[in-house]
Amino acid sequence: MKNLIIIFLTFFIVGATGMSRLGAQTKQDSIEANMPRYARIGLIARADNDSVVLRWAPSKPGAWRIANKLGYIIERIKIDKNGKLDTSAKKRLNANIIKPWTIDELKNKFKEREDFVGIAGQVMYGKTFTPPAQDKRTVNELLDAAQELGNRYGFAMLAADNDPKAAEVLGLRWVDKDIHPGETYGYRVYTATRDTTYRIDTGYCIADIAPFVKPASPDGLIAKSGDKNILLEWENTNVPKFSGFYVERSNDGGNSYHLINHFPIVNITPDRARNQNKPRYTDTLVQDYKPYRYRVYGVNAFGDRSEYSEVESYGQDFTPPPAPYILPTQQLGANKVKVKWEMKETSPDLNGFVIARSDNSLQGFVEISPLLPTNAREFIDDSASEDYPFYLVYSKDTASNIAPSLPIMASVVDTLPPLVPTGLAGTIDTNGIVTLHWKLSTERKLKGYRVLWANDLGHEFTQRVNHVIEDTTFADTVSLNTLTEYVYYEIASVSKRFGHSAPTAPIAIRRPDKVPPEASVFTGVHNTTSGVHLSWAASTSHDVKEQILLRRKEDDKIWHDRVHLASKISTFTDNDVEQGKIYYYRLDVVDSSSLHSKPAGDVQGRAYDDGVRNKAINLHASYDQKTSTTKLTWDYIPSKKEKYWFVVYRGYNSGKLLQYKSVSNSQLVFTDELLIGKGSYQYAIRVLSENGGDSGLSEPVPIMVQ
């Protein structure tokens, strides 16, 4: 369709696209509004199977006035299914120039009263304003003329948008009946002649011939009950928007309806308003609590009526009864107060009274009584509290409307102490600053707290400061230069009448320790082939938390934690060592205040290598007669990562085992090809390493060669 519109506009050379509805404001409208002596004709169409209704209007009052004199011409062109224009079907629809009806035509055609036709006639032929000559105009006269023209234009558009007859009288409507279903037509409307002082652009629109669909009902209809009135409110969000609305009411549950506004409800939103105004109507001819049904329909610029939107509502009584006059209260006991009042006037629908109280004279009142009878004039509150001293009395009618009295303050004496505080805890830093905190009490009568302290549980607790603390935290500073290890605190609640609760259970806060612990001292080092065994005299300080054994290698400058030990441990064997490597050891003692001891002295240790290596195992010997050779096989598991090799020992007959051949560690097999002769042979395997390691001879194996 976008391409279709472009082709259509190209054919007509110049103009503007059809508006969504007459009078709709667009961004282009705002631009044109600031262009002097320029306007355009807004054109829309409503199609049905047998006709197309056209509606148009100039966009400015001055253009409307000029166009009324020039008249309008309507042209139509057919558009095929591919969006191409059929130039052979171009046609002018009106043989005569369309102009507003003359006053004689109005009188002859309309014999009976027609509201909108009457408005149309008035804006055109009512008392006319004829501007004086140019040189005689004053500023006020020019402003009056502009305002009158704007009013005439506005009422003309209102009449045309709400009544097809008025639109036809104003020369702003045409019905094209020479159409065929399923076809598409393009229309344009322009002034019969050009005005040399005012540019009025042509209006364009496209119509697809299809069955007419009745406009949908207005959106969002709601009803708000009032005192002997009902407010109806709805949206004007339908596209295209409605020109006006009508409201009908049913008094018999929807069996019959009658129109209650004979002039349309027009929704107007000021220019540059942030939000669109909603259409509304207030029905003031209602009886409270009687249900009414309403239905609302809209009328568009073609005079088409929409579907109905329906809602039901009723009016309500919102008039409160006379207010009571409250009298001074009387305290009858510790928690008992009498409230009294008078009624200087009453009302027929008075239903009773309700008593309320609060801790504030201006807000927060809570009802404390049931609905009292209409003859009641006093009430006893048996749960009175100084926390809620303000009272008032509500009068209530049968519609639940209330009227409060002025508040009054009751004097309630409370003799009960406040609750004991909870959640007391505290900390102390290295500068001796103590921070206490506790949970906030929910009692209304609470004023604050007292902080008490002592250096010993056997001493009497005294106030730390001589004023009430109105917070749940307290900061104190205590001396650290003392042999007293702990300081003790407790707190008590204080009421607004300076009643004191019992104190909390005391809490003990340990003063920080500034003296580091004594060091642990090494007493011995014992080296073995598998590790280094260390022993020491543990620290004698009573507050040791742990001992840390640190270790570093000979070529390493950084100490590393080897193990964390309990305070009384005095030995440790380090088996995570390499033989031959020198390790240095140091002890670090940490107390409960995370203070570290000074090192007492480092020691060194080294796990030594005894040179003993694993022996070869599973040695087996066999003789091959064909090749006259003996073959040896064995297994070996190294005990260290080092370079090693095998040495084969051989003995003949009764002779000793002698070193015979060496074999690489990659081989676990040996073939003896240099036999002496027949006789008895013995073989054994020895393992040697580059570090001097020696396994000794394996178990020898004999073999007979024949």
N, C-alpha and C positions, 0 to 999 in steps of 0.2 A: 504493500500500500504506500510505502514511502516513495518508491519510484513513481507510482501512479500520481501522487500529489505533485511531484517535481515536473512530470510531463504536462500535467494539467496547468500548472502555473506558467510553464514555458509557453504554452499555447496562448494564454491570455496576456503574455508579455510581462505584466507587472501586477502586484496586488499583495494581499495578506491571506493567510490560511484561516479556515473557519474557527470560530471560538467554541469552547466547550459549552458555554451558555452566554446569553446576552448579559452584559454587565459584569462578567467574570473578570477579576483583576489578575493580570499576568505581569511578568517582568517587562515585557514589551510595552504594556499599557503604561507602566511607570515612566518609561523612557519617552513615550509619545506625549504623555501629559505635560512634559516640560518643553515640548516643541511648539512654539507659537504658530497659530493659524495652520495647524495640521491635525487631521483626524483620519480615521479609517472606518469603514463600514464592517461591523461584526455580523457574520451570517452563519446561521445554523439551519439544519434540516431535520425533519422527522418523517421517516418513510413508512408506508403501509403497502399492502398489495395493490391498492387501487389509486393511491395518491401520494404526493410528497408535499408536506407543509413547509414553507420557508418563512423564517423570521429573521429580521435584520434591524439594525439601528446604528446610527453614527456614534462614534465614541466620545464626542464632546458636545456640549450644549450649542456652541456657535455653529458647528457643522450641521447639527440637527435643524437649526433654524433656517440655514441656507438651503439644505436639501429639501425641506418642505416646499420651498419655492421652485427649486429646479426639478423635483420629481425624480423617480427611479426607473431604471430599465433592468429587466431580468433576462438573462440568456442561459441556455442549457446546451450541453454537449454530451454525447454518448461516449462511454468508455468501455472497450471490449474486455474480454476475459484476460488478455495479456497486458492490460494496462495501457493500450494504445488508444489515442483519441480518434474518433470517427468524425472527421471534419465535415463530411457530407450531412451529418446529423446535427450540426450546430443550428440552434434555433432561438429566436427571440420569442419569449413567452407572452409578453404583454404588448398588445397592439397600441394601447394608449399609455401614456406616461402615468405612473402611479404617484398620486399625490394625496395628501389628507383630504377627507371629505369636506365639502363646503358646509356652511351652517344650515343652508336650505336642505341639503341632502340628509343632514342629521335630523332635522325637524320632521321631514317626510317619512323617514325610515323608522325612527324610534318614537312611538307614541307613548309607551309606558316608561316608567323610571328604570334606568339601567345605570347602576352606580359607576362602573368603570368607564362606560361610554360617556356618562356625564362628566367624569374627570377629564376624559380625552377632549371633549368639547370645550371645557373650561380652560384647559391649558392652551388651546389654540385660539379660542374666540372670546375668552373672558376679557375683562377690562385690559386693553392693550397698553403697552409702554412704548412710546415713540421717542427715541433719543433725540435731543435737540441737535442743532447744527454743531459741527466740530468746534468752532471758535467760541461757543457759548457753554460748553460742558464744564462742570465743576468736578472735583475729585469725588465728592459724596454722590453726585448724580451718576457717575460712572460705576461706582461700587454698587449702588442700588440697582442699576440696570443689569449688571453682571449677576447679582444675587437673584433678581427676579427671573432672569433667563435660566439660571441653574435650577431654580425651583420648578419652573414650568417643565424643563427637560426631565427632572427627576420624577415628577408625578406622571409625565407621559410614559416613561419607561415602566413605572409601577403599574399603570393601567394596562399597557400592552402586554406585560409579562403575566398578568393574572386573568386576562379576558381576551379570547380571540377576536371578539367583536370590536373591542377597543383597539386592538392591534390593527385590524382592518381599517377602522375609522382613521387611525393615525397614519395610514399608508405604510405600514411596517409588516405586512403579512401577505402571503400569496399561496394559493393551493394549486399545484400542478397535477391535473388528473389525466394528462395524456402520457401515461407511463405503462411499462410492461414488467410483470413480475420477473425477478431474477436478474434484471439488468442493473447497470451502474451508471449514474449520471453525475456530471459536474455542473455546478451552478455558479453564476457570478451576478452580483448586484452592484450597480454604479449609478451615479447621478446622470440625469439626461443630458446635461451640458456641464462644462467645466466652469468653475467660478475663478475669476482672475485673482481674487484676494484671499481665497481659502482653499488649501489642497485637501481633497477628500479621496482617499484611496479606495479602490474596489474591494468588495468582500467576496470570499470564495468558500465553497464547501463541496463535499462529495456525499452522495446518498446511494446506498445499496438497497434495492427494492426487495423487501422481505416483509413478512407479517409483523404487524406492530405488537410490541410487548409492553404491557402496562407497567408504568414505573413502580419499583419496589417501595414498600412502606418506609416511612422515616425511621431512622435508626435510634436506638437507645432511649425509648420513651420511658420515663419514670414519673411517679407521683409522690409529692411530699405533703403530708398532712399538716394543716395549720388550724388555728382557732377560727372556726366557721369559714374556712377557706381551704382550697386544695390547689397547690402549685404543680402544674405540668411542665416538664422540661424534656427536650429531645435534641438530637443532633441534626445538622444539615450537611451530612457528609455524602449524600447520594451524588452520583455523577450521571447526568448533569445535575447541578443543585436546583432545588425548588425555588420558585419565585415567591411563593407564599404558602401558608398553612391554614387549615380549618379544623376546628375542634367540635365534635359532637358528643353529647352526654345522654346516658340512659339512666332513668330513675327506677326502672323495673327489672334490673338484673340483666340487661342486654336484649330484652324483647323488642324494644323500640328506642330510637335515638332521635334527638333534635339538635339542630345546629345552634351553637351558643355564641359564635362570633360571625357576624355578617360581613365583616371586613377582614381581609386576610391578615394573618400574623406575618410580618415581614422581619426577617433577621438582618440586622445592620451591624457591621463591625467597623469602628473608626479606622481610617488609614493609619498604618504603622503600628497598629495594636499588636501586642505580643501573642495574644490568644484570641481565637475566634469566639464571639459571643454565641451562646446557645439560644435557639428559639424557646420561648416559654409563654405560658398563659396561666393566669390565676383566676380560678372560679370562686367567686365570693358568695354566690347564691346557693350555699349548701347548709345542711343541718348536721350538727356534730353527731358522729357515730352512725350515721346512715350511709351504707355503701352506695357508691356511684361507679358506673362504668363509663370510660371515656375512650373515644377512638379519634385518631388524628390522621389526616391525609394531607399530602402536599400537592401543589399545582405548579407545573413547569411553564416555561415560556410559550408553549404551544397550547396551553389551557388544558392539558391532560391531567386527570386526577390519578394519584397513586393508589396503591393498596393501603389498607388501614393498619395502623399500629394501635394496639389496645392495651388498656391498663385499668385496674380497679383500685379505688382508695376511698377514704372517708375523712371527714373533718374531726378534730379532737379539741377537747377543752384544755386550754393552756393558761387559763386565768387562775392564779392562786387564791386561796382564801385569805382573810385578814390575818396579820401576824400577831402572835401572843405578846404580852408584856411581861417579861420575867422579873421576879422579885428577888430580894437578897436571900442567899442560901443560909442554911442552918446546919452546923455539924452536930450530929447526934451521938457519935462515938468515934473510935479510932479510925474506922473505915466506913463511916455511914454519914451521908449528907442528904438533907431534904431540899428538893428543888420545888419552888412554887411559882405560879404565874397567874395572870389575869387575861380575860378576853373582853376588850372594850366594845367590840362589835363582832358579829359572826356572819355566817353565810349559810344558805339552805343546804349546800352540798358538803358542808364540813363533815369529815369522817373521823377525826380524832387528832391525837398529839403524839409526838415522838421526842424523846430526850436524847441529846448527843453531848459528848464531851471531847476535849482535846488538850494537848499541852501547849497550844498556841491559840491566841484569841482571834486570829484571822483565818486560820486554815486547819485542815486535818481533823475535822470533827467526825467522830464515829458514833453511830447509834448504839445506845445501851439499854433501850427499853423496847417492849413490843408496842403496837399501836394502842394507845390509851383511849378510853371512851371520850365522847365529846363533852361530858360533864366533869371530866377530871381536871383538877387544878393544882395537884401536887404529885411528886414522885420521890421515893427514897432510893438513893443509890447506896447499896450495901457493899460495894467494892471500890469505894472512893479512895483516891490516892493523891498525894501532893504532886505526883508526876503529871497528873491530868486535872488541873484545878479549874479549867474553863468549861462552863456549861451553857447550852442554849436549848430552846424548845422550838420544835417545828409544829406548825399546824398543817394538816394534810386533808385534802378534799377527796371526793369519790373518784376523781380522775388522776389521783396520785400527785397532783400539784402541791407544792409545799411553800410555806412562807416562814422563814426563821425569825426568831426574836433576836434582839441584841445579845451578845455573849455577856456572861457575868463570871467573876472569879470567886471561887469558894476557898475559904481558909481551912486547910486540912493539916492537922498536926500529926506527924509521923514519929513514933517512938521506937521503931524497930531499927537496929543497926544495919548497915549495908552488908553485902555479901563479901566473904573473904576472897581476895584476888587469886587468880590461877595463872599457871604457866611461867612462874618466875625463873629466870635463867640469867647468866652473866658470863662475861669474858674479861680478861685482863691482858694488856700488852706489855712489852718489855720496858716501857716507860712508867709503869704503874698506873695506867689509866684503866679504870674499871667501867664497863658498859653493861648496865642492867636493862632487861626488857621483860614484859609480861603481857598477858592477854587483856584486851579492853573489856570491861564489864558492860553488860547491856542494861543495867539499872538506870532508870530515868533520873533518880534522885542523886546519882553519883556526882560529887564535886571533884574528887581527885584521889591522890594517894600520899601516904607518909612512907618515907624510906628510913629504916632502922639498921644499925650495924654494930658489930663487936669484933674484937680480935681473938676471942675465945668463947666457946659455947658455954663455959661456966660464968662468963661475965654478963652483966645486964645490958640489953640492947638499948641504944639511945638514938635519937633523931640525927640523921646525917645532915639535914638542913632544916631550918625552922619554918618552912612554908610548905603548903600543899602542892604536890606535883600534879599538874593537869595534863599529863602525857603518859604514855606507856613505855617510856625509856628514861634512863637516868645515867649521867656520866659522873664518875667520881675519880679522885686521884689519891692513891695510897703510897706510903713509903716502902721502898724495897730494901732499905738498909736496916734490916731487922732479922732476928732469928726466928720470928713467928712465921710459920710456913703458910698459914691460911688466914683469910679475912672472911667474915660471915655477914650475910645480909638477909633481911626479911622486910616485907611491906604490908601495909594495912590500908583498906579502903576508907574514904572519908565522904560522908553525905553532905548535901547542901546545908543541912542544919548542924554540921560538924559532929555528927555521930560517927564513931570509929568501929570498924570491924575488928575481929580477932586477927593477929598477924599470921602471915603464911608460915609454913615450916621454913627454917633458915636454910640457905644454900651456902656451901663452902666454895670459895674461889682461891685457888692456889697461887701464891705470889710467884712470879717468874724467877728462875734460878740463873744467876749471872756468873757462878763459879764453875769452870769446867771440871770434869771428873779426873780422878787420878788415872795415870796411864797403867796399862798392863805391861809387864816386863818379861822378855824372853829369858828362859833359864836353861834351855838346851836345844840342840839340833842334832838329829840322828839320820844319816844318809843310808839308804838301802838301794838295792838294784831296781826297785819298783817305785820309789818315792822318797819324800823328805818328811820325817816326823819331827814336829815342832812341839815344844812345851813352854809354858810361861806361868808367871804368877799373876792371877787375875786382879783387876782393879779392886781396891777396897772401898770405893765410893758406894754409898747406899742407894743412889738413884740412877745406877747404870741401866740403860735400856737394852743395849746390845754392844757386842764387840765386832769390829770389821777387820778381817785379815786381808791385807793388801799384798800384791805380788807384782814384781816386774822382772823381765829377763835382763841378762847382763848388758845386752846391747839396746835396751829399751829405756827411754827416759821417763815414761809415763807409768804411774802406778795404777793398777786395776784391782777392783774388788774381787777377791778370790772366794770368800765365803762370809756370811753374816752369822754370828754365833751368839748364844745366850750369854748373860752377864757372868755366869759362874764357870763356863767352859774354860779349861786350861791346857788342852792338847788338841792337836789336829794333824793328820797325816795327809800330805798332798801327793796323791797318786797320779794327778794329771800333769806329768812331767816327761821330758825327754832325757834319756840317759846321756850323761856327759855335759848337759847344759847347766849353767849356773843360774840360780834364781835367788832374788833378794826378797825378804819378807819384812812387813811392818804391821803393827797393831794400832788400830784407831778405836778408842772407847767413846761411845755416845750416850749421854744421859737423857732423862725424861724431858728435859728442856731443849733437846737437840744440840747441846753444847758438846764439842769434840775435845778430847784430851790432846796434850802435846806428845809427839812420838818419843818413846823412851830409848830407842835405839833399834837399828835394823840388824838382821842376821841374814846369812846366805847359806844355801844348801845345794847339793848336786847329787842326783841319782847316778851311781857308778855302773860301769859295764864290767861283769866278771868274766867275759870272754866265752862263756859256755853257750853253745849253739845246739839246736835240735839235731838228732841223728837221723840218718837215712833209714827208712823202714821198708818192710816187705821186700827185702833183697831176694832175688831168685836167679838160679844159674841152670843153664841147659846146654847139652852137647849135641852138635850136628855132625854125624859121621860122614856125610857126603862132602862137607867142606872142611872137616877136621877143625872146627872152631867151637868155642864156647860163647854163649850169649848171656849177659847179665841185664836184669831189669830191677828197678826199685822206685820207691815213692819218697817225696821229701816235702815238708811244710816249713818254710822259713820262719824264724822267730823275730827277725828284724828286717827293716828295709835297708839293704846294703848289697854291695857286690860280693858274690861268693862263687865257688866252683867245687867240683867233686874230684877226689883223688882215689883211684882204684888200687887196692893192695892185693897181692897174689902170693900164695905159698905153694910149694911143690913137694909132694910126698910128705916127709916129716920135717921139711924145712920151715923157717919162720915166715910170717906174712911180711912182705916187703913192698915198699912204694913202687907202683908199677906204671900207671898212666894217670894223667889228669883229664877231666871231662868238663865241658862248659855246663853252666847251670841250666842251659836250655835243653839239655839232654838228660833223660832218665833211663838210658840204655847204653850198653857197651859190648862190643864184639871182640873177643881175644883171638886173633888170627896167628899169634906167634907162640903156639904151644911147644913145650920142650919135647914131649913124647908121651907115651902111654904112662899112666900112673894116676895118683891122687892129687887133686888141686883144691885149694881153698881161696875164697875171695871175700873181701870186705870193702866198705865204702867209708871215706872220711870227708867231712865238709870243712872247708877253710874259707875265711872272709878277709876282705881288705883291711878291716879294723882289728885283725888279730884273733878273730873268733875261731873256735875249734870245737867240732862236735865230738872228736874222738872216733874210734873205729866202730862201725856198726857190728851187729852180730854176724860173724863169718858164716859162709855157706860152703859146704864141700861138694865136689862133683868128681866122678871117676871117668877117666878117658881110657878106652881100651882099643 
